Amino acid sequence: MSLCMLDEQSFCRCCRLLLQQSEQLNDGWSWEAVQGSEEGYLKKTALRSVVIDSTRVWDLDRLNSGPEVHSSCGGQEQEQSSPASTDDAEDSNGGCEGDDDIDDGVCAECAGSLQVLQCEYHILFSCSYSAPVLYFRASTLGGRSLSLEEVWSSVHSNFRLRLQTSPLNTITLQEHPLLGQPFFMLHPCRTEEFMRPMLQEARRQQRPVNYVLTWLSVVGPLVGLEVPLKYCSLLHPEA
């Protein structure tokens, strides 16, 4: 494996290590083999609580959280700011009603309805881009699939601007290459661009790094998939 690009053999090795760690952490990842093929993919299903109003979907888990540190699992840690809590907003602005300066994500809870989404995440290898790719789909517990517009709305406001203006700039609806079913996808065309500095820093500090785990810690939170920090403490030297 080169510094910033991945081959299929290295992808499979990184996936095996991630599965070992997931089993220890009870994080729910599994390997799904495709019948009649040697190919497969990582899979995880999770529930997300969101507040849905007539125009937007907000991630309730992030809505009520304070500042949180997300690790790149490659030796760097990035602090992601979160919106002020509802209590803080009320203290400084006198409540949600009548104040346009309060973050929309907070006020959405006042007018929206709480729903639970079932999200299914797949990690595949792209030979074209020599990189992992995150496919996902989301539906209500009643079975209604979310539209592309609703998926974009479900990206928390803290991440939406970054997603639109950074190398992670495209969520598209694509056919799953192994299942032939419609899935949403985070486009991998500029994966090398954001992976390079993290991998270079990990090499400089001689720290072990699992390419797939490092990549997932960057792209996962954008679509509601959190990567526990405990993964970093379980990194194997062979990563």
PyMOL commands that set and color helices and strands:
alter all, ss='L'
color gray80, all
select helices_A, chain A and resi 8-25+60-63+86-93+104-111+148-154+157-165+191-204+211-223+230-233
alter helices_A, ss='H'
color red, helices_A
select strands_A, chain A and resi 30-33+40-52+57-59+68-71+77-80+113-126+131-140+171-175+182-186
alter strands_A, ss='S'
color yellow, strands_A
deselect
rebuild
show_as cartoon
